[in-house]
């Protein structure tokens, strides 16, 4: 079994379709066992989860980005198991709530049948942010209200899913024109000229932005369309970057997805108790931040290991975020002491600071570099639609520069995105705009 954990990268097998979903089974089955058998259910489920984790390096989806995200998911599930099976008496501590009911308590640890226990466990293990639960994580973007028209919501989610799918397709088309697909051996991202390094890192970042949202909106579309869930149970996965990302703290805590926020917070309270710190004290506050980011690094370490057999500098990446957040808080505190008040100008400075930090070598280049150095740019495009748009020719049959590719693909995707708005069209004006976008996209695709 341990041999699987050190399987050479070139000897991996295709990932079976059942493998990633099976990570939810140990925790799901554990909660079907009554709490009085605490040690039995923890031991049995923990052993099953450990077995699956040890098997993970055997497999590959033949896509470095997918393998990396899969590894992060496995780490998050392991922390979630520790949270709900080991550290808490889940059935008595957490319940589902219904915001439209006068009494929000639906489950309080008492189950009148195996069906109700099964429903409770299934709901717990298929939610990541705790939407509709008593433990719902903070800073979830506001979604639609109860009673929102089901068909309208399905159209919206289908639109977003297709936007993310085709966005990833066009972005990956750009990545395939970078040195990380056209050079052998693969170059080092950190040795590239600054403009190229920033372009590649941000393109990879936007591609991750699309990939992370795509499965969410697919599941939202399907479950709401089939009547399994309600529109209000699916708030947006990302926050408002244009409004809230004026600090690094806000970027990670309000704007970027909160899918693993509960998991990475699993060990924060135990760490504070272990160190015997005052729960509300300043030191405890930053201990929690460091422990949360250390847990994040551990999850991403697993993803990095699956594609490179290294830690991928994930600890530098994530612990540096905690340090910068602490320094940010100190600067904001000094500013308040000096009488500086919140204003549009101050927030503009904050936006510049945040995206300058994210562009630096300790953030996006590390985050994108681990997949690029594993050959992610050589993976095929998700759909291949972008490649149906021929690039402009350069004299004597030469290839256009990377910047020309970016502009060309950006214009093409703009028209494709306009055509996709047909899914949410509410008026003839909306239809005309969508048809105009579609016509422009077809014209670009047919150019010589």
Secondary structure, DSSP 8 states (H G I E B T S, - for coil): -HHHHT--GGG-EE--TTTTGGGGHHHHHHTTS-GGGHHHHHHHHHHHHHHHHHHGGGEE-S-HHHHHHHHHHHHHHHHHHIIIIIIS-HHHH--B--TTSSS--S-SS--SSHHHHHHHHHHHHT-SS-TTBTT--S-------TT--HHHHHHHHHHHHHHHHHHHHHHHHHHTTSHHHH-SS---GGGS-HHHHHHHHHHHHHHHHHHHHHHHHHHHHHHHHTTSS-GGG---SS--HHHH-SSHHHIIIIIS--TTHHHHTTTHHHHHHHTT--TTSHHHHHHHHHHHHHHHHHHHHHHHHHHHSS-TTHHHHHHHHHHHHHHHHHHHHHHHHTT----HHHHHHHHHHHHHHHHSTTTHHHHHHHHHTTTGGGS--SS--GGGS----BGGGB---HHHHHHHHHHHHHHHHHHHGGGG--SHHHHHHHHHHHHHHHHHHT--
